[in-house]
Amino acid sequence: MLPEYQTILIATDLTPNSEQAFKHAVALARRFDARVYLLHVVPEIDASVRGYVSTIMGKGSLDKFEVEHEEKARVEIRQELETFVREELGGHPEAMARIAGVDVVHGHPVAGILREADRVRADLIVVGSRHRRRLQQILDTDHAMQVLHGAACAVAVAAGIARRSRCPAAPRRFG
């Protein structure tokens, strides 16, 4: 029996490759009459960076700074993603109606994607690939590959570098 996808999770890191993954996810959602959830995971600060910054700012100051700015960053990224979806799907109300949710969470990107996939009961996760070097693939440091190996559902990796992106905040590198 062929798979029937009802719920598709698209994980975006706000790069041009994520825009390509979004397009693939929407095309699949149309084909299977599925719902689409869009997710961005704001990664945690690396422990070595945290230690260095805490030394300079003071532990309490860094914690306070994170608390004060984390929610603001989430709201801004969510608004950028919602604007991106409206711009990308504006002429396609049937595709726009398939967007069931846009969420921004904080944590490790792979764990966040897998947790959200479980929460929405995704049948398919769609991620972009950054075309990591072979050594990174061997060391399994590519998030797309880690999602592929850890997911309880199907995973589609949309490879291919977009030439020009309308994806919000495309120059930013998260995760």
Backbone torsions as a table, in degrees:
resi	resn	phi	psi	omega
1	MET	NA	137.3	179.2
2	LEU	-77.3	148.2	-179.0
3	PRO	-67.1	146.8	174.6
4	GLU	-121.0	109.3	-179.2
5	TYR	-89.3	126.2	177.9
6	GLN	-107.6	-29.3	-177.7
7	THR	-135.0	121.3	-178.1
8	ILE	-117.1	128.9	175.6
9	LEU	-105.1	123.4	174.6
10	ILE	-106.2	120.6	179.2
11	ALA	-98.9	124.0	-177.9
12	THR	-117.7	140.7	172.7
13	ASP	-111.3	16.9	175.1
14	LEU	69.1	25.0	177.6
15	THR	-105.7	166.5	176.9
16	PRO	-56.2	-33.1	178.0
17	ASN	-66.2	-29.7	175.8
18	SER	-68.0	-33.2	176.4
19	GLU	-62.7	-42.1	177.2
20	GLN	-63.1	-42.1	179.0
21	ALA	-62.7	-39.3	178.0
22	PHE	-60.2	-44.8	-179.8
23	LYS	-62.0	-41.4	177.9
24	HIS	-64.8	-42.0	-179.2
25	ALA	-63.1	-42.5	179.7
26	VAL	-66.7	-40.0	177.8
27	ALA	-62.3	-41.8	177.6
28	LEU	-66.7	-37.9	178.6
29	ALA	-62.8	-40.2	176.4
30	ARG	-62.1	-45.8	-176.9
31	ARG	-62.1	-39.3	-175.2
32	PHE	-104.9	5.2	-178.2
33	ASP	55.0	49.3	-174.4
34	ALA	-105.9	162.5	172.7
35	ARG	-88.7	150.9	179.2
36	VAL	-123.7	131.4	172.3
37	TYR	-113.3	135.0	-179.9
38	LEU	-108.8	131.7	-176.1
39	LEU	-133.4	138.7	168.7
40	HIS	-127.2	133.0	177.3
41	VAL	-108.2	118.6	174.9
42	VAL	-81.2	116.6	-174.0
43	PRO	-72.0	151.7	175.3
44	GLU	-69.8	156.1	177.1
45	ILE	-72.4	131.8	178.3
46	ASP	-55.4	143.0	-176.2
47	ALA	-57.3	-39.6	-179.4
48	SER	-68.7	-38.2	177.4
49	VAL	-67.9	-42.3	179.2
50	ARG	-58.6	-44.9	179.3
51	GLY	-62.0	-42.5	-179.9
52	TYR	-64.9	-48.1	-178.4
53	VAL	-66.8	-37.5	178.0
54	SER	-62.3	-36.7	178.4
55	THR	-63.1	-40.7	-178.4
56	ILE	-76.6	-48.4	-175.5
57	MET	-86.6	-26.0	-170.2
58	GLY	95.1	137.2	-175.1
59	LYS	-53.9	-49.0	-178.8
60	GLY	-62.5	-36.9	-179.6
61	SER	-67.1	-41.2	178.7
62	LEU	-65.1	-44.9	179.1
63	ASP	-60.2	-44.4	179.7
64	LYS	-63.0	-43.3	179.1
65	PHE	-60.0	-45.1	-180.0
66	GLU	-61.6	-46.1	-179.0
67	VAL	-62.2	-43.4	-177.2
68	GLU	-67.0	-32.4	-172.3
69	HIS	-104.9	-16.4	-176.4
70	GLU	-63.0	-48.5	-178.2
71	GLU	-65.8	-39.1	178.0
72	LYS	-61.1	-43.6	179.3
73	ALA	-63.7	-42.0	178.4
74	ARG	-60.1	-45.9	-179.0
75	VAL	-62.9	-44.7	-179.3
76	GLU	-64.4	-43.3	179.7
77	ILE	-66.3	-41.2	177.7
78	ARG	-60.1	-43.1	178.7
79	GLN	-63.5	-40.9	177.7
80	GLU	-62.9	-41.9	179.0
81	LEU	-65.7	-42.1	178.9
82	GLU	-63.8	-39.5	176.7
83	THR	-63.9	-43.6	178.2
84	PHE	-57.9	-46.3	-179.6
85	VAL	-61.5	-45.9	179.5
86	ARG	-61.0	-43.1	-179.6
87	GLU	-67.8	-41.3	-176.8
88	GLU	-71.5	-37.0	-174.0
89	LEU	-111.2	8.6	-175.7
90	GLY	-52.3	-38.7	-179.9
91	GLY	-86.5	6.0	-176.5
92	HIS	-131.1	77.0	-176.3
93	PRO	-60.2	-29.6	178.9
94	GLU	-68.3	-34.3	176.6
95	ALA	-73.8	-40.1	178.8
96	MET	-60.1	-37.3	-179.7
97	ALA	-66.5	-18.7	179.7
98	ARG	-78.4	-16.7	-179.7
99	ILE	-73.6	109.2	-175.7
100	ALA	-91.6	-17.7	-179.9
101	GLY	-180.0	153.1	175.2
102	VAL	-128.8	125.6	-177.5
103	ASP	-136.3	149.3	175.7
104	VAL	-128.6	123.7	-180.0
105	VAL	-124.5	166.7	-179.5
106	HIS	-114.6	136.5	177.5
107	GLY	150.2	-165.7	176.8
108	HIS	-71.7	130.5	-175.2
109	PRO	-53.5	-47.1	-176.9
110	VAL	-66.2	-48.1	179.4
111	ALA	-61.3	-40.2	179.2
112	GLY	-63.7	-41.9	178.8
113	ILE	-64.8	-46.8	-178.6
114	LEU	-65.4	-38.5	178.4
115	ARG	-65.0	-44.0	179.5
116	GLU	-67.0	-37.5	177.1
117	ALA	-60.2	-41.8	176.6
118	ASP	-65.8	-42.9	-176.8
119	ARG	-61.5	-43.3	-177.8
120	VAL	-89.9	-1.5	-177.9
121	ARG	58.5	51.6	-178.4
122	ALA	-66.5	138.8	172.4
123	ASP	-90.9	-20.8	-176.2
124	LEU	-150.1	134.8	171.9
125	ILE	-109.7	131.6	176.5
126	VAL	-115.7	125.5	179.0
127	VAL	-129.6	156.7	173.5
128	GLY	-90.8	160.9	176.9
129	SER	-118.7	139.4	-179.2
130	ARG	-93.5	9.2	-177.7
131	HIS	53.6	59.7	178.5
132	ARG	-65.4	157.7	176.6
133	ARG	-66.4	159.3	-176.9
134	ARG	-57.0	-39.1	-180.0
135	LEU	-61.4	-41.7	178.5
136	GLN	-64.7	-36.4	177.9
137	GLN	-66.8	-41.9	179.3
138	ILE	-63.2	-41.7	179.9
139	LEU	-78.6	-3.6	177.6
140	ASP	60.2	39.8	178.9
141	THR	-94.0	-3.9	178.1
142	ASP	-78.8	123.7	-177.6
143	HIS	-60.0	-37.8	179.1
144	ALA	-58.9	-42.1	-179.6
145	MET	-69.3	-37.2	178.3
146	GLN	-65.7	-39.5	176.0
147	VAL	-63.2	-44.7	179.7
148	LEU	-55.4	-43.2	-177.7
149	HIS	-78.8	-22.8	-175.4
150	GLY	-102.1	-10.2	-173.8
151	ALA	-76.4	147.1	176.0
152	ALA	-92.6	2.5	179.5
153	CYS	-132.2	-179.5	178.7
154	ALA	-67.5	149.4	178.3
155	VAL	-130.2	130.9	174.8
156	ALA	-112.1	127.6	178.0
157	VAL	-104.9	114.6	-179.4
158	ALA	-89.2	100.0	-179.7
159	ALA	-88.7	160.6	179.0
160	GLY	117.2	127.1	-177.4
161	ILE	-89.3	126.0	176.4
162	ALA	-72.7	137.6	179.8
163	ARG	-69.1	-44.2	-176.8
164	ARG	-139.0	136.4	-174.9
165	SER	-115.7	142.0	168.4
166	ARG	-105.0	7.4	-179.2
167	CYS	-66.6	134.0	-177.5
168	PRO	-59.7	139.6	174.2
169	ALA	56.3	34.1	-175.8
170	ALA	-54.2	-35.3	-179.7
171	PRO	-67.2	-20.4	179.9
172	ARG	-66.6	147.5	176.0
173	ARG	-120.1	111.4	175.6
174	PHE	-115.9	135.8	173.0
175	GLY	68.1	NA	NA
